[in-house]
Amino acid sequence: MDLTWSPAEQEFRADVAGWLQANVPSEPLPSGDTAAGFALHLEWERKLFDARWAVVSWPEEYGGRSASLWEWLIFEEEYYRAGAPQRVTQNGIFLLAPTIFEFGTPEQQDRYLPTMASGEESWCQGWSEPDAGSDLAGIRSTATRDDAAGGWRLNGQKTWTTRGAFCTHLFGLFRTDPSAERHRGLTYFLVPLDTVGVTVRGFGRLDGDEGFAEVFFEDALVTDDLVLGGIDQGWSVAMATTGSERGLTLRSPGRFMATAERLVALYRERGPDAVDGSLRGRVAQAYIDSEAYRLQTLQTVTRVTGGDPPGVESSLTKVFWSELDVSLHEIALDLLGFEAELESPWMKGFEFALSGPIYAGTNEIQRNVIAERVLGLPRK
Ligand SMILES: Cc1cc2nc3c(=O)[nH]c(=O)nc-3n(C[C@H](O)[C@H](O)[C@H](O)COP(=O)(O)OP(=O)(O)OC[C@H]3O[C@@H](n4cnc5c(N)ncnc54)[C@H](O)[C@@H]3O)c2cc1C
């Protein structure tokens, strides 16, 4: 593997870093998981879009720069290094968009990608239900054909919908053939949240932000052009989204490298003599782990650009980055001692890091996948 960046890639890095230095807000924006913070984050997204930095790897016709995966990684490194705002459009641009590129009709691509990139329309993920989380194939929400009305009637309830209270659209799975085997008979729909019969109810997280919503569907009518990837084909379409969620795009190494660099800075600021000696080794190990994740990602990108799909290894990646994130924040809290109890970005980061082993498929489920599909161990 050649780890040197080409002159063009270095120039790309300098362009990104220069723009971010001139434009990243000097004060952090309020949390994007509050209504007011979300609106301010969307203004930031618009600014990124206008400068064509919102979706660098997308084709130019949709607002991107046709950047390579390598350049995208560079962009991410610089983005997190600059401490730029959290991407509240992430469920759209990182999860749904790759799925629309793969399964969407040209009309769907033209209709949804530009407004997603600009933040004009924002997307949430409607998969989990009160009785279907890990067991996604157990979802009960239905879509029933209504020929007279010319579409599908949605009924049921979704929950844990991140930023559902602030988004304009939801991508969700609904059961279209109740008689089919569990993984079959599901269909992937793109649903405007202002559809008659859809009710969104926001609710608070433990950290106080109203980051979640429950979404209720009562005979909500959606037309055929809102089906992504074919009737009863929802499981394979959803698995493509899942691959993006666990694999490359949702959590790039730049995020963890930037956190590791801040951790080292915190360690230095505290003064090595002032802290428990064992912390020195833990800080070093966390930095090494972040670097290992970066190198592993470079290897994945080499594979993917060579034509291989990310594959089930994305389960390994998901376990690694989510546990790394918890560890980076735990060490910071240990460095801060009692001060960690005060409202601090590290405490807020720690609270969110704790959810990493749960969202995007729990780590217990990922370990089942690794055991069965990577290691070839027998199913229990
Ligand atoms: C911060 C955050 C954001 C989220 N955002 C969204 C979102 O935007 N959209 C959305 O649809 N969902 C979202 N979720 C929901 C998330 O996908 C679910 O919480 C997750 O899939 C687990 O489902 P569950 O909560 O129903 O737990 P359960 O599936 O009930 O699991 C409970 C426990 O049992 C374990 N378990 C279950 N089955 C097995 C098994 N077969 N083997 C071993 N252990 C098992 C699990 O690992 C877990 O520890 C979010 C969750 C969090 C924490």
The ligand as an SDF file (V2000), in Angstrom:
LIG
                    3D

 53 58  0  0  0  0  0  0  0  0999 V2000
  -28.5430    7.2530   19.3930 C   0  0  0  0  0  0  0  0  0  0  0  0
  -29.4730    6.3380   18.6560 C   0  0  0  0  0  0  0  0  0  0  0  0
  -30.0070    6.7380   17.4560 C   0  0  0  0  0  0  0  0  0  0  0  0
  -30.8890    5.9150   16.7750 C   0  0  0  0  0  0  0  0  0  0  0  0
  -31.4290    6.3790   15.6140 N   0  0  0  0  0  0  0  0  0  0  0  0
  -32.3070    5.5920   14.9370 C   0  0  0  0  0  0  0  0  0  0  0  0
  -32.9090    6.0740   13.7390 C   0  0  0  0  0  0  0  0  0  0  0  0
  -32.6580    7.2110   13.3020 O   0  0  0  0  0  0  0  0  0  0  0  0
  -33.7840    5.2870   13.0990 N   0  0  0  0  0  0  0  0  0  0  0  0
  -34.0910    4.0220   13.5430 C   0  0  0  0  0  0  0  0  0  0  0  0
  -34.8590    3.3500   12.8840 O   0  0  0  0  0  0  0  0  0  0  0  0
  -33.5570    3.5430   14.6910 N   0  0  0  0  0  0  0  0  0  0  0  0
  -32.6780    4.3100   15.4080 C   0  0  0  0  0  0  0  0  0  0  0  0
  -32.1210    3.8520   16.5790 N   0  0  0  0  0  0  0  0  0  0  0  0
  -32.5850    2.5740   17.1320 C   0  0  0  0  0  0  0  0  0  0  0  0
  -31.5700    1.4580   17.0160 C   0  0  0  0  0  0  0  0  0  0  0  0
  -31.4540    1.0240   15.6950 O   0  0  0  0  0  0  0  0  0  0  0  0
  -32.0340    0.3430   17.9690 C   0  0  0  0  0  0  0  0  0  0  0  0
  -31.9620    0.8410   19.2870 O   0  0  0  0  0  0  0  0  0  0  0  0
  -31.1730   -0.8880   17.8290 C   0  0  0  0  0  0  0  0  0  0  0  0
  -31.3430   -1.4840   16.5920 O   0  0  0  0  0  0  0  0  0  0  0  0
  -31.5130   -1.9170   18.9510 C   0  0  0  0  0  0  0  0  0  0  0  0
  -32.8700   -2.2000   18.9580 O   0  0  0  0  0  0  0  0  0  0  0  0
  -33.7110   -2.1020   20.3100 P   0  0  0  0  0  0  0  0  0  0  0  0
  -33.4380   -0.7840   20.9420 O   0  0  0  0  0  0  0  0  0  0  0  0
  -35.1130   -2.4460   19.9840 O   0  0  0  0  0  0  0  0  0  0  0  0
  -33.0790   -3.2000   21.2710 O   0  0  0  0  0  0  0  0  0  0  0  0
  -33.3660   -4.7590   21.2410 P   0  0  0  0  0  0  0  0  0  0  0  0
  -33.3120   -5.2540   19.8370 O   0  0  0  0  0  0  0  0  0  0  0  0
  -34.5960   -5.0240   22.0280 O   0  0  0  0  0  0  0  0  0  0  0  0
  -32.1000   -5.3200   22.0160 O   0  0  0  0  0  0  0  0  0  0  0  0
  -31.9640   -5.2470   23.4410 C   0  0  0  0  0  0  0  0  0  0  0  0
  -30.6330   -5.8900   23.8260 C   0  0  0  0  0  0  0  0  0  0  0  0
  -30.6400   -7.2890   23.4450 O   0  0  0  0  0  0  0  0  0  0  0  0
  -29.5380   -7.5770   22.6130 C   0  0  0  0  0  0  0  0  0  0  0  0
  -29.9200   -8.5500   21.5820 N   0  0  0  0  0  0  0  0  0  0  0  0
  -31.0460   -8.5250   20.8310 C   0  0  0  0  0  0  0  0  0  0  0  0
  -31.0630   -9.5850   19.9910 N   0  0  0  0  0  0  0  0  0  0  0  0
  -29.9210  -10.2730   20.2100 C   0  0  0  0  0  0  0  0  0  0  0  0
  -29.3410  -11.4570   19.6400 C   0  0  0  0  0  0  0  0  0  0  0  0
  -29.9500  -12.1310   18.6560 N   0  0  0  0  0  0  0  0  0  0  0  0
  -28.1260  -11.8610   20.0950 N   0  0  0  0  0  0  0  0  0  0  0  0
  -27.4910  -11.1780   21.0730 C   0  0  0  0  0  0  0  0  0  0  0  0
  -27.9910  -10.0570   21.6710 N   0  0  0  0  0  0  0  0  0  0  0  0
  -29.1860   -9.6210   21.2270 C   0  0  0  0  0  0  0  0  0  0  0  0
  -29.1760   -6.2500   21.9590 C   0  0  0  0  0  0  0  0  0  0  0  0
  -27.8150   -6.2180   21.5360 O   0  0  0  0  0  0  0  0  0  0  0  0
  -29.4480   -5.2490   23.0870 C   0  0  0  0  0  0  0  0  0  0  0  0
  -28.3520   -5.2060   23.9640 O   0  0  0  0  0  0  0  0  0  0  0  0
  -31.2340    4.6430   17.2930 C   0  0  0  0  0  0  0  0  0  0  0  0
  -30.6850    4.2270   18.5190 C   0  0  0  0  0  0  0  0  0  0  0  0
  -29.8270    5.0630   19.2000 C   0  0  0  0  0  0  0  0  0  0  0  0
  -29.2590    4.5850   20.5180 C   0  0  0  0  0  0  0  0  0  0  0  0
  1  2  1  0
  2  3  1  0
  2 52  2  0
  3  4  2  0
  4  5  1  0
  4 50  1  0
  5  6  2  0
  6  7  1  0
  6 13  1  0
  7  8  2  0
  7  9  1  0
  9 10  1  0
 10 11  2  0
 10 12  1  0
 12 13  2  0
 13 14  1  0
 14 15  1  0
 14 50  1  0
 15 16  1  0
 16 17  1  0
 16 18  1  0
 18 19  1  0
 18 20  1  0
 20 21  1  0
 20 22  1  0
 22 23  1  0
 23 24  1  0
 24 25  2  0
 24 26  1  0
 24 27  1  0
 27 28  1  0
 28 29  2  0
 28 30  1  0
 28 31  1  0
 31 32  1  0
 32 33  1  0
 33 34  1  0
 33 48  1  0
 34 35  1  0
 35 36  1  0
 35 46  1  0
 36 37  1  0
 36 45  1  0
 37 38  2  0
 38 39  1  0
 39 40  1  0
 39 45  2  0
 40 41  1  0
 40 42  2  0
 42 43  1  0
 43 44  2  0
 44 45  1  0
 46 47  1  0
 46 48  1  0
 48 49  1  0
 50 51  2  0
 51 52  1  0
 52 53  1  0
M  END
$$$$
